[in-house]
């Protein structure tokens, strides 16, 4: 029987508890509370270990859990999958190592800011350089809308900071034997800000902004036609599906839709047939007086050596081309398509912009519309069962950040519309319906946010704090 009065056995217990919670920390079995609890025990474990030895053990624990929790949720397999999950664990574990080193040199409640600041910095670096963007970050483990309203002020960095600060505060109190004076100090320094964040979120959600709504229709594909036909002899199949899209535009318009678009790459065309199809689409938009978004996949001559072109073309009710946007951030391994420049146009139903699927996982990419007062973001997508509905909720964070209403239309996944607070308005599960048209009545007015105006200032504050602490330690030496 283990004697948990010894530091060695206590350390083992903390590691086991932290490791167990890691399986619910992120990925396929998310429990929002696990993001708060797992770091508590991993920090505690490392306090009883030599820094580098403890770091390596946490890397191993994180790697093992990552292998299981991300299985099927990443578009990769084999050696590359194991390498990526290992690197994910290394970067996360580095924050625990930095906390272990710095917390021995900085005392007082200020030391509790080291771990959350380090975590935000590490997230900022990985999201800025990672081909998967913000996919898998802590903010996407949370479902509490009052808490998530904070991203309208700080971006995802504020929520990450609060989650990890919780673990740091608990360990600081633990180190001080939960003395009453320390508890009172923690309630003031940590508890009041956390309470204010939740209160702000509740107030923002409760505010009833009465805006007009517009009916938006997004068109999907039949499950029997899941496979995209890229070969030259598949023209007849593609042509039949492309004509069906225009027919469904007719159905949607008669159901009151003023804006119609479709899932990612729904319309598949060879280069020589693009112009003719767009002319037919212009006639459809004019006939039914709708704004029409064409999610087009152009198969170039020389495919597959040449990559297909993935884009959305917007047409006005007068049959005029509004803009063409090429997908900028393909799923890792697909290559890069467009220049990444987001565009928009004004309508009686609000200012409209579009990005395509994985583009929405990159805060920096969507940040380019900061200050543009986008009201509606219409997003064609294409997922797979293992990442549904997770991936659609990842996109909804961008709606809260920038204050736009959003419709994400997805093949093989969860289609949904959200208002600028991230509240779900309507949804359609591809795997549980035969409906080909997804209707959403969406507000025509968004709301300007602090984050949309100021960008990643909170992440830079964390960087400035960490550099200052580092400078203090060096100066003391």
C-alpha positions as a printed NumPy array, in Angstrom:
array([[  0.   ,   0.   ,   0.   ],
       [  1.389,   3.38 ,  -1.003],
       [  2.112,   5.91 ,   1.708],
       [  0.892,   9.196,   0.287],
       [  2.622,  11.145,   3.039],
       [  5.89 ,  10.804,   1.125],
       [  6.64 ,  13.388,  -1.557],
       [  7.542,  10.698,  -4.099],
       [  4.204,   8.91 ,  -3.754],
       [  2.283,  12.201,  -3.727],
       [  4.043,  13.128,  -6.949],
       [  3.001,   9.836,  -8.565],
       [ -0.594,  10.411,  -7.494],
       [ -0.654,  13.91 ,  -8.982],
       [  0.79 ,  12.599, -12.238],
       [ -1.825,   9.839, -12.468],
       [ -4.667,  12.272, -11.776],
       [ -3.35 ,  14.779, -14.314],
       [ -2.808,  12.04 , -16.902],
       [ -6.357,  10.708, -16.433],
       [ -7.859,  14.179, -16.964],
       [ -5.759,  14.697, -20.116],
       [ -8.017,  12.232, -21.949],
       [-10.888,  14.719, -21.499],
       [ -8.729,  17.832, -21.828],
       [ -9.249,  18.231, -25.587],
       [-10.066,  16.318, -28.756],
       [-12.77 ,  13.697, -29.12 ],
       [-13.879,  13.341, -25.454],
       [-13.919,  16.962, -24.301],
       [-15.171,  17.799, -20.812],
       [-14.927,  21.595, -20.32 ],
       [-13.996,  21.202, -16.632],
       [-10.991,  19.019, -17.562],
       [ -9.207,  22.036, -19.058],
       [ -9.271,  23.594, -15.581],
       [ -8.423,  20.438, -13.609],
       [ -5.677,  18.637, -15.584],
       [ -3.112,  21.502, -15.312],
       [ -3.658,  21.683, -11.53 ],
       [ -2.243,  18.196, -11.004],
       [  0.471,  18.449, -13.667],
       [  1.805,  21.652, -12.1  ],
       [  1.639,  19.959,  -8.706],
       [  3.518,  16.929, -10.014],
       [  6.315,  19.068, -11.421],
       [  6.741,  20.93 ,  -8.123],
       [  8.001,  17.63 ,  -6.634],
       [ 10.345,  16.837,  -9.524],
       [ 13.611,  18.066, -10.921],
       [ 12.547,  20.421, -13.736],
       [ 13.905,  18.623, -16.796],
       [ 13.029,  15.119, -15.578],
       [  9.471,  16.19 , -14.754],
       [  9.189,  17.959, -18.112],
       [ 10.087,  14.778, -20.001],
       [  7.524,  12.764, -18.029],
       [  4.786,  15.301, -18.81 ],
       [  5.788,  15.247, -22.489],
       [  5.353,  11.464, -22.491],
       [  1.996,  11.641, -20.675],
       [  0.733,  14.299, -23.067],
       [  1.925,  12.377, -26.103],
       [  0.181,   9.157, -25.052],
       [ -3.113,  10.972, -24.397],
       [ -2.82 ,  12.95 , -27.663],
       [ -2.461,   9.744, -29.682],
       [ -5.862,   8.6  , -28.425],
       [ -7.838,  11.84 , -28.176],
       [ -6.937,  13.182, -31.651],
       [ -7.34 ,   9.889, -33.527],
       [ -9.527,  10.537, -36.573],
       [ -9.722,  14.27 , -35.852],
       [ -6.518,  15.084, -37.722],
       [ -6.24 ,  14.537, -41.495],
       [ -3.057,  12.487, -41.202],
       [ -1.872,   9.034, -40.196],
       [  1.216,   6.93 , -39.681],
       [  4.555,   8.42 , -38.66 ],
       [  3.462,  12.002, -39.348],
       [  0.484,  11.665, -36.988],
       [  2.707,  10.427, -34.152],
       [  5.215,  13.19 , -34.826],
       [  2.559,  15.926, -34.755],
       [  0.952,  14.632, -31.552],
       [  4.404,  14.452, -29.973],
       [  5.236,  18.041, -30.937],
       [  1.874,  19.189, -29.568],
       [  2.788,  17.654, -26.232],
       [  6.282,  19.198, -26.259],
       [  4.984,  22.744, -26.78 ],
       [  2.293,  22.372, -24.115],
       [  4.721,  20.795, -21.643],
       [  7.178,  23.672, -22.103],
       [  4.702,  25.952, -20.313],
       [  4.815,  23.673, -17.249],
       [  8.615,  23.683, -17.346],
       [  8.745,  27.489, -17.524],
       [  6.332,  27.732, -14.595],
       [  8.452,  25.293, -12.576],
       [ 11.635,  27.317, -13.169],
       [ 10.229,  30.836, -12.832],
       [  7.962,  30.161,  -9.839],
       [ 11.059,  29.31 ,  -7.787],
       [ 12.529,  32.729,  -8.53 ],
       [  9.407,  34.941,  -8.355],
       [  7.402,  34.777,  -5.15 ],
       [  4.013,  36.122,  -4.125],
       [  0.782,  36.098,  -6.06 ],
       [  2.55 ,  37.63 ,  -9.075],
       [  4.072,  34.185,  -9.613],
       [  0.596,  32.87 , -10.491],
       [  0.688,  34.926, -13.699],
       [  3.722,  33.083, -15.057],
       [  1.973,  29.876, -16.147],
       [ -1.007,  31.542, -17.895],
       [  1.249,  34.11 , -19.597],
       [  3.578,  31.324, -20.794],
       [  0.615,  29.288, -22.047],
       [ -0.793,  32.241, -24.011],
       [  2.624,  32.964, -25.538],
       [  3.103,  29.329, -26.535],
       [ -0.393,  29.257, -28.059],
       [  0.28 ,  32.487, -29.912],
       [  3.499,  31.089, -31.391],
       [  2.017,  27.733, -32.362],
       [ -1.161,  29.226, -33.882],
       [  0.92 ,  31.703, -35.879],
       [  3.183,  28.974, -37.268],
       [  1.035,  25.828, -37.136],
       [ -0.607,  24.639, -40.409],
       [ -3.629,  23.639, -38.288],
       [ -4.225,  27.151, -36.931],
       [ -6.212,  27.415, -33.699],
       [ -7.583,  23.881, -34.085],
       [ -7.068,  22.164, -30.733],
       [ -6.545,  25.238, -28.542],
       [ -8.023,  25.546, -25.046],
       [-10.766,  28.012, -25.975],
       [-12.397,  25.319, -28.122],
       [-12.828,  23.072, -25.087],
       [-15.329,  25.478, -23.539],
       [-19.082,  25.607, -24.111],
       [-20.02 ,  28.296, -21.557],
       [-21.253,  31.263, -23.623],
       [-20.894,  33.768, -20.736],
       [-17.202,  32.86 , -20.493],
       [-16.73 ,  32.855, -24.266],
       [-18.002,  36.445, -24.596],
       [-14.546,  37.439, -23.345],
       [-13.119,  36.688, -26.801],
       [-14.981,  39.76 , -28.106],
       [-12.589,  41.789, -25.904],
       [ -9.33 ,  39.816, -25.743],
       [ -9.619,  37.232, -28.492],
       [ -9.073,  33.591, -27.568],
       [ -6.062,  34.59 , -25.449],
       [ -8.159,  35.915, -22.552],
       [-10.079,  32.66 , -22.138],
       [ -6.852,  30.636, -22.314],
       [ -5.34 ,  32.916, -19.679],
       [ -8.28 ,  32.514, -17.284],
       [ -8.353,  28.724, -17.612],
       [ -4.641,  28.32 , -16.922],
       [ -4.589,  31.042, -14.251],
       [ -7.083,  28.932, -12.299],
       [ -4.592,  26.057, -12.082],
       [ -1.793,  28.428, -11.113],
       [ -3.842,  30.102,  -8.355],
       [ -4.838,  26.752,  -6.848],
       [ -1.219,  25.616,  -6.753],
       [ -0.107,  28.893,  -5.152],
       [ -2.701,  28.421,  -2.425],
       [ -1.6  ,  24.8  ,  -2.089],
       [  2.026,  25.889,  -1.663],
       [  0.868,  28.242,   1.108],
       [ -1.246,  25.577,   2.862],
       [ -4.481,  27.426,   1.963],
       [ -3.881,  30.104,   4.586],
       [ -6.885,  32.353,   5.106],
       [ -4.955,  35.504,   4.236],
       [ -3.827,  33.93 ,   0.935],
       [ -7.349,  32.767,   0.132],
       [ -8.7  ,  36.302,   0.692],
       [ -5.949,  37.726,  -1.523],
       [ -6.706,  35.169,  -4.262],
       [-10.407,  36.031,  -4.104],
       [ -9.586,  39.693,  -4.705],
       [ -6.851,  39.307,  -7.342],
       [ -8.291,  36.311,  -9.216],
       [-11.887,  35.816,  -8.063],
       [-13.189,  39.324,  -8.759],
       [-11.822,  39.495, -12.352],
       [-13.213,  36.03 , -13.094],
       [-16.6  ,  37.055, -11.679],
       [-16.562,  40.256, -13.74 ],
       [-15.809,  38.288, -16.9  ],
       [-18.776,  35.978, -16.321],
       [-20.994,  38.941, -15.389],
       [-19.972,  40.773, -18.564],
       [-20.821,  37.659, -20.56 ],
       [-24.226,  37.297, -18.939],
       [-25.058,  40.947, -19.588],
       [-23.909,  40.748, -23.216],
       [-26.018,  37.657, -23.801],
       [-29.042,  39.214, -22.098],
       [-28.931,  42.388, -24.185],
       [-31.777,  42.102, -26.663],
       [-30.766,  43.832, -29.874],
       [-33.794,  43.707, -32.127],
       [-32.452,  43.408, -35.666],
       [-34.231,  42.433, -38.814],
       [-33.441,  38.977, -40.105],
       [-32.792,  37.647, -43.572],
       [-33.423,  34.113, -44.761],
       [-30.277,  32.42 , -46.013],
       [-30.325,  29.068, -47.789],
       [-27.3  ,  26.831, -48.178],
       [-27.364,  23.847, -50.5  ],
       [-25.798,  20.484, -49.727],
       [-25.062,  17.279, -51.603],
       [-26.807,  13.925, -51.429],
       [-24.987,  11.296, -49.378],
       [-24.948,   9.054, -52.445],
       [-22.881,  11.715, -54.253],
       [-20.259,  12.165, -51.542],
       [-17.375,  11.397, -53.822],
       [-16.163,  14.341, -55.85 ],
       [-15.561,  13.441, -59.477],
       [-12.325,  14.976, -60.709],
       [-11.535,  12.755, -63.69 ],
       [-12.232,  13.954, -67.212],
       [-14.814,  11.231, -67.882],
       [-16.915,  12.36 , -64.906],
       [-18.248,  15.466, -66.678],
       [-21.773,  14.064, -67.008],
       [-21.999,  13.354, -63.255],
       [-20.684,  16.81 , -62.391],
       [-22.968,  18.51 , -64.891],
       [-26.02 ,  16.786, -63.413],
       [-25.063,  17.903, -59.9  ],
       [-24.319,  21.452, -61.051],
       [-27.741,  21.728, -62.682],
       [-29.323,  20.393, -59.498],
       [-27.675,  23.244, -57.57 ],
       [-29.374,  25.838, -59.802],
       [-32.684,  23.978, -59.468],
       [-32.366,  24.075, -55.666],
       [-31.749,  27.829, -55.91 ],
       [-35.234,  28.03 , -57.427],
       [-36.662,  26.037, -54.481],
       [-34.831,  28.185, -51.919],
       [-35.972,  31.449, -53.508],
       [-39.596,  30.308, -53.444],
       [-39.103,  29.513, -49.727],
       [-38.176,  33.151, -49.096],
       [-34.384,  32.978, -49.227],
       [-32.696,  36.234, -50.258],
       [-29.164,  34.817, -50.108],
       [-28.191,  31.371, -51.415],
       [-24.862,  29.549, -51.404],
       [-23.616,  25.974, -50.931],
       [-21.116,  23.637, -49.361],
       [-17.428,  23.791, -50.262],
       [-16.595,  22.7  , -53.842],
       [-20.193,  21.685, -54.534],
       [-19.948,  22.866, -58.143],
       [-17.236,  20.931, -59.977],
       [-16.182,  22.272, -63.376],
       [-13.425,  21.87 , -65.905],
       [-11.685,  25.1  , -66.898],
       [-13.438,  25.408, -70.246],
       [-16.929,  25.146, -68.695],
       [-16.591,  27.724, -65.926],
       [-17.628,  30.755, -67.955],
       [-20.778,  29.1  , -69.299],
       [-21.922,  27.939, -65.868],
       [-21.385,  31.361, -64.297],
       [-23.524,  32.937, -67.054],
       [-26.329,  30.493, -66.204],
       [-25.902,  31.324, -62.51 ],
       [-26.15 ,  35.053, -63.272],
       [-29.449,  34.426, -65.035],
       [-30.685,  32.429, -62.012],
       [-29.72 ,  35.212, -59.585],
       [-31.507,  37.812, -61.728],
       [-34.595,  35.659, -62.232],
       [-35.143,  35.035, -58.518],
       [-33.697,  38.32 , -57.23 ],
       [-31.188,  36.616, -54.919],
       [-27.557,  37.047, -53.908],
       [-25.93 ,  33.862, -55.117],
       [-22.669,  32.348, -53.844],
       [-21.143,  29.691, -56.083],
       [-18.726,  27.323, -54.263],
       [-16.693,  26.187, -57.263],
       [-13.963,  23.609, -57.697],
       [-12.126,  24.136, -61.001],
       [-10.331,  21.059, -62.314],
       [ -7.354,  22.299, -64.35 ],
       [ -5.847,  20.641, -67.37 ],
       [ -3.036,  18.446, -66.149],
       [ -4.813,  17.371, -62.936],
       [ -3.624,  15.874, -60.575],
       [ -0.176,  17.411, -61.144],
       [ -1.905,  20.798, -61.052],
       [ -3.964,  21.476, -57.951],
       [ -7.703,  22.234, -58.316],
       [ -8.892,  25.786, -57.678],
       [-11.198,  26.093, -54.666],
       [-13.194,  29.328, -54.532],
       [-16.528,  31.035, -54.023],
       [-17.958,  33.465, -56.576],
       [-20.628,  35.935, -55.463],
       [-23.272,  37.283, -57.869],
       [-25.751,  40.098, -57.229],
       [-29.526,  39.967, -57.943],
       [-28.762,  42.021, -61.057],
       [-26.441,  39.344, -62.37 ],
       [-23.245,  41.261, -61.606],
       [-20.075,  39.587, -60.292],
       [-19.384,  40.941, -56.789],
       [-16.158,  39.154, -55.875],
       [-14.237,  35.903, -56.155],
       [-12.492,  34.523, -53.085],
       [-10.012,  31.652, -53.34 ],
       [ -9.507,  29.399, -50.329],
       [ -6.335,  30.528, -48.571],
       [ -5.802,  27.833, -45.926],
       [ -6.439,  24.357, -47.298],
       [ -6.451,  21.35 , -45.008],
       [ -2.804,  20.378, -44.347],
       [ -1.464,  18.445, -47.314],
       [ -3.772,  19.966, -49.929],
       [ -1.497,  22.873, -50.843],
       [ -2.178,  26.617, -50.843],
       [ -4.702,  28.134, -53.208],
       [ -5.42 ,  31.834, -52.872],
       [ -3.794,  35.116, -51.91 ],
       [ -5.75 ,  35.091, -48.65 ],
       [ -7.344,  38.51 , -49.161],
       [-10.844,  38.594, -47.67 ],
       [-13.428,  40.691, -49.508],
       [-16.934,  41.915, -48.848],
       [-19.926,  43.616, -50.45 ],
       [-22.839,  45.673, -49.16 ],
       [-26.483,  44.635, -49.48 ],
       [-29.833,  45.711, -48.011],
       [-29.324,  42.699, -45.699],
       [-25.989,  43.839, -44.28 ],
       [-22.331,  43.707, -45.264],
       [-21.371,  40.205, -46.411],
       [-18.043,  38.394, -46.536],
       [-16.954,  34.788, -47.093],
       [-14.137,  32.459, -46.131],
       [-13.917,  28.751, -46.937],
       [-13.908,  25.976, -44.33 ],
       [-10.427,  25.696, -42.752],
       [ -9.77 ,  29.433, -43.276],
       [-11.903,  30.067, -40.189],
       [ -9.397,  28.224, -37.965],
       [ -6.874,  31.04 , -38.354],
       [ -7.553,  34.114, -36.191],
       [ -4.845,  36.122, -37.965],
       [ -6.449,  35.402, -41.341],
       [ -9.902,  36.567, -40.239],
       [ -8.371,  39.544, -38.383],
       [ -7.812,  41.306, -41.701],
       [-11.509,  42.266, -41.712],
       [-11.112,  43.891, -38.295],
       [-12.847,  47.254, -38.353],
       [-14.711,  46.44 , -41.597],
       [-18.025,  45.981, -39.703],
       [-18.944,  42.698, -41.382],
       [-22.533,  41.722, -40.601],
       [-22.728,  38.288, -42.247],
       [-19.954,  35.719, -42.739],
       [-21.036,  32.897, -45.061],
       [-18.74 ,  29.884, -44.955],
       [-18.845,  26.847, -47.279],
       [-17.204,  23.835, -45.656],
       [-16.452,  20.148, -45.992],
       [-15.726,  18.079, -42.854],
       [-15.78 ,  14.441, -41.814],
       [-17.676,  12.585, -39.115],
       [-14.939,  12.574, -36.446],
       [-14.644,  16.386, -36.342],
       [-18.373,  17.075, -36.376],
       [-19.726,  19.229, -34.7  ],
       [-16.377,  20.304, -33.168],
       [-15.116,  22.065, -36.288],
       [-18.245,  24.162, -36.753],
       [-18.051,  25.41 , -33.162],
       [-14.398,  26.336, -33.784],
       [-15.66 ,  28.693, -36.51 ],
       [-18.283,  30.173, -34.191],
       [-15.507,  31.668, -32.036],
       [-14.584,  33.932, -34.974],
       [-18.18 ,  35.235, -34.922],
       [-17.84 ,  36.323, -31.28 ],
       [-14.379,  37.8  , -31.873],
       [-15.471,  40.04 , -34.736],
       [-19.143,  40.504, -33.993],
       [-20.551,  39.051, -37.203],
       [-23.423,  36.621, -37.693],
       [-22.365,  33.426, -39.425],
       [-23.724,  30.544, -41.472],
       [-21.414,  27.566, -41.994],
       [-22.718,  25.116, -44.594],
       [-20.964,  21.757, -44.407],
       [-20.849,  18.503, -46.299],
       [-20.198,  15.458, -44.1  ],
       [-20.634,  17.506, -40.954],
       [-22.661,  19.919, -38.853],
       [-24.13 ,  22.94 , -40.646],
       [-25.151,  25.76 , -38.334],
       [-25.905,  29.453, -38.061],
       [-24.81 ,  31.628, -35.117],
       [-25.395,  35.22 , -34.132],
       [-22.527,  37.525, -33.182],
       [-22.709,  36.281, -29.563],
       [-22.064,  32.691, -30.642],
       [-25.643,  31.624, -29.886],
       [-26.856,  28.772, -32.08 ],
       [-29.745,  29.871, -34.312],
       [-30.309,  26.768, -36.462],
       [-28.482,  23.592, -37.41 ],
       [-28.565,  20.575, -39.699],
       [-26.618,  17.34 , -39.21 ],
       [-25.601,  15.902, -42.581],
       [-25.58 ,  12.337, -41.227],
       [-29.103,  12.516, -39.784],
       [-31.106,  14.151, -42.551],
       [-31.992,  13.835, -46.22 ],
       [-32.624,  17.58 , -46.584],
       [-30.481,  19.233, -49.238],
       [-31.313,  22.824, -48.277],
       [-30.422,  24.323, -44.916],
       [-32.419,  27.474, -44.03 ],
       [-31.307,  30.075, -41.519],
       [-33.027,  33.288, -40.443],
       [-30.07 ,  35.419, -39.428],
       [-29.838,  39.006, -38.059],
       [-28.744,  41.504, -40.696],
       [-26.652,  43.568, -38.288],
       [-23.48 ,  42.573, -36.464],
       [-21.714,  44.391, -33.639],
       [-18.264,  45.967, -33.587],
       [-16.01 ,  44.44 , -30.911],
       [-12.918,  45.572, -29.022],
       [-10.934,  42.628, -30.339],
       [-11.894,  43.413, -33.929],
       [-10.459,  46.913, -33.462],
       [ -7.343,  46.132, -31.38 ],
       [ -6.402,  42.61 , -32.491],
       [ -4.006,  40.452, -30.466],
       [ -3.039,  43.105, -27.915],
       [ -3.698,  40.711, -24.994],
       [ -1.196,  38.176, -26.322],
       [  1.375,  40.985, -26.613],
       [  0.666,  42.041, -23.031],
       [  1.501,  38.498, -21.95 ],
       [  4.708,  38.639, -23.969],
       [  5.622,  41.99 , -22.38 ],
       [  4.915,  40.623, -18.881],
       [  7.035,  37.538, -19.451],
       [  9.945,  39.548, -20.823],
       [  9.715,  41.893, -17.828],
       [  9.797,  38.984, -15.365],
       [ 12.747,  37.492, -17.234],
       [ 14.531,  40.831, -17.054],
       [ 13.92 ,  41.078, -13.301],
       [ 15.384,  37.605, -12.733],
       [ 18.475,  38.4  , -14.817],
       [ 18.956,  41.76 , -13.066],
       [ 18.772,  40.101,  -9.632],
       [ 21.552,  37.707, -10.634]])
